[in-house]
Amino acid sequence: PGRLELRKYNPILRKYTLHKEIK
C-alpha cells in the first residue's frame, strides 16, 4: 500500500509508477 500512497502524494511518482504498472 506504500506505493499507492506515494502515487497520491507525488504527482511525478504517480506517472512513474503508472508507467511501471502498465509495463
C-alpha positions in Angstrom: 0.0 0.0 0.0 3.0 2.3 0.4 3.3 2.7 -3.4 -0.3 3.7 -3.6 0.1 6.4 -1.0 3.2 7.7 -2.8 1.3 7.9 -6.0 -1.4 10.0 -4.3 1.1 12.3 -2.7 3.6 12.6 -5.5 2.2 13.5 -9.0 5.5 12.8 -10.6 5.9 9.5 -8.9 2.3 8.8 -9.9 3.2 9.0 -13.5 6.4 6.9 -13.0 4.5 4.2 -11.1 1.7 4.2 -13.6 4.2 3.5 -16.4 5.8 0.7 -14.3 2.4 -0.8 -13.6 1.3 -0.7 -17.2 4.5 -2.3 -18.4 
